[in-house]
């Protein structure tokens, strides 16, 4: 659907193919398809993971299950990292040298001398590239940068705006200026008094400067504990929003591994909410829980008409 929407020429609409493990020529074709459709692949994964681009392509694929979205987030974090892009472009640039000779060596008319000459030519090519590694890699780096820029253009503007909220963290606000204009426009309806944000931001910076440098929180989760919601109502709300920004895929990986242990055949009938809550308890097992308070809270939420006395009292 995404390729059909973006590529007008039907002959150029080529879907992805499996990566063949034996013929190098077929492997080059798989890499070529992935390179040509890289932006479309990322958009498709973003739709599954975060439900982006639904207005552009429609809500056909909006209803993905919890496990599928988590797996998509892991894949997205991997394929959009610059390290992955550089490695992929490096392989893609040097793989064509082998794809042609692979096809020729499979023909019946090639003798041993001709095959040896072709292989020797490929070896000389790779040795030449190795000798001029700085020049060769500069070209690879340029292609990788262009490829990464295409993803930056596709990156959600709302996510970029939300990331600017990280400037409210004390360790950051004390060392550099913070620009929250777009964030204030986006989250204005969520703030209790947005018209007082400038004065509140100055007081928050002064409060952070008064902290010892080694005691200043370095993350939104730690900063929100030092932020008094009464003194800094707007800052508190913005830090709460900043805490929801995913920085890495570690949490998604832990969630996926936890689901494999929790969603077994004995628990296959539980609902999504219960499975999600059970996964959170399993992932954050280090958080202390007062079981007596949990039982009392559950009893208040689900009062019974009949109170049963303890059988030990009779």
LINQUI-V921539 format. One record per residue. N is the residue number from 1. RES is the residue in one small letter. PHI is phi as a letter, one per 20 degrees, with the letter a starting at -180 (* if undefined). Layout:
N | RES | PHI
N | RES | PHI
This chain:
1 | x | *
2 | x | f
3 | x | f
4 | x | f
5 | x | f
6 | x | d
7 | x | d
8 | x | f
9 | x | f
10 | x | f
11 | x | f
12 | x | e
13 | x | e
14 | x | d
15 | x | f
16 | x | f
17 | x | c
18 | x | f
19 | x | e
20 | x | f
21 | x | e
22 | x | d
23 | x | f
24 | x | f
25 | x | f
26 | x | f
27 | x | f
28 | x | f
29 | x | f
30 | x | f
31 | x | f
32 | x | f
33 | x | f
34 | x | f
35 | x | f
36 | x | f
37 | x | d
38 | x | g
39 | x | f
40 | x | f
41 | x | f
42 | x | f
43 | x | f
44 | x | f
45 | x | f
46 | x | f
47 | x | f
48 | x | f
49 | x | f
50 | x | c
51 | x | m
52 | x | f
53 | x | m
54 | x | f
55 | x | f
56 | x | f
57 | x | d
58 | x | n
59 | x | e
60 | x | f
61 | x | d
62 | x | e
63 | x | e
64 | x | d
65 | x | f
66 | x | f
67 | x | f
68 | x | f
69 | x | f
70 | x | f
71 | x | f
72 | x | f
73 | x | f
74 | x | f
75 | x | f
76 | x | f
77 | x | f
78 | x | f
79 | x | f
80 | x | e
81 | x | f
82 | x | f
83 | x | f
84 | x | f
85 | x | f
86 | x | f
87 | x | f
88 | x | f
89 | x | f
90 | x | f
91 | x | f
92 | x | f
93 | x | f
94 | x | e
95 | x | f
96 | x | g
97 | x | f
98 | x | e
99 | x | f
100 | x | f
101 | x | f
102 | x | f
103 | x | f
104 | x | f
105 | x | f
106 | x | e
107 | x | f
108 | x | f
109 | x | e
110 | x | e
111 | x | e
112 | x | f
113 | x | f
114 | x | f
115 | x | f
116 | x | f
117 | x | f
118 | x | f
119 | x | f
120 | x | f
121 | x | f
122 | x | f
123 | x | f
124 | x | f
125 | x | f
126 | x | f
127 | x | f
128 | x | f
129 | x | f
130 | x | f
131 | x | f
132 | x | d
133 | x | f
134 | x | f
135 | x | f
136 | x | f
137 | x | f
138 | x | f
139 | x | f
140 | x | f
141 | x | f
142 | x | f
143 | x | f
144 | x | f
145 | x | f
146 | x | f
147 | x | f
148 | x | f
149 | x | f
150 | x | f
151 | x | f
152 | x | f
153 | x | f
154 | x | e
155 | x | f
156 | x | g
157 | x | f
158 | x | f
159 | x | f
160 | x | f
161 | x | f
162 | x | f
163 | x | f
164 | x | f
165 | x | f
166 | x | f
167 | x | f
168 | x | f
169 | x | f
170 | x | g
171 | x | f
172 | x | e
173 | x | f
174 | x | e
175 | x | d
176 | x | b
177 | x | f
178 | x | d
179 | x | d
180 | x | d
181 | x | f
182 | x | f
183 | x | f
184 | x | f
185 | x | f
186 | x | f
187 | x | d
188 | x | f
189 | x | f
190 | x | e
191 | x | e
192 | x | f
193 | x | b
194 | x | f
195 | x | f
196 | x | d
197 | x | f
198 | x | f
199 | x | f
200 | x | f
201 | x | f
202 | x | f
203 | x | f
204 | x | f
205 | x | f
206 | x | f
207 | x | f
208 | x | f
209 | x | f
210 | x | f
211 | x | f
212 | x | f
213 | x | g
214 | x | f
215 | x | e
216 | x | f
217 | x | f
218 | x | d
219 | x | b
220 | x | f
221 | x | f
222 | x | f
223 | x | f
224 | x | f
225 | x | f
226 | x | e
227 | x | e
228 | x | f
229 | x | f
230 | x | f
231 | x | f
232 | x | c
233 | x | f
234 | x | f
235 | x | f
236 | x | f
237 | x | f
238 | x | f
239 | x | f
240 | x | f
241 | x | f
242 | x | f
243 | x | f
244 | x | e
245 | x | f
246 | x | f
247 | x | e
248 | x | c
249 | x | e
250 | x | f
251 | x | f
252 | x | f
253 | x | f
254 | x | f
255 | x | f
256 | x | f
257 | x | f
258 | x | f
259 | x | f
260 | x | f
261 | x | e
262 | x | e
263 | x | e
264 | x | e
265 | x | f
266 | x | f
267 | x | d
268 | x | f
269 | x | e
270 | x | f
271 | x | f
272 | x | f
273 | x | f
274 | x | f
275 | x | f
276 | x | f
277 | x | f
278 | x | f
279 | x | f
280 | x | f
281 | x | f
282 | x | f
283 | x | f
284 | x | d
285 | x | f
286 | x | f
287 | x | f
288 | x | f
289 | x | c
290 | x | e
291 | x | f
292 | x | f
293 | x | f
294 | x | f
295 | x | f
296 | x | f
297 | x | f
298 | x | f
299 | x | f
300 | x | f
301 | x | f
302 | x | c
303 | x | f
304 | x | e
305 | x | f
306 | x | d
307 | x | e
308 | x | e
309 | x | f
310 | x | f
311 | x | f
312 | x | f
313 | x | e
314 | x | d
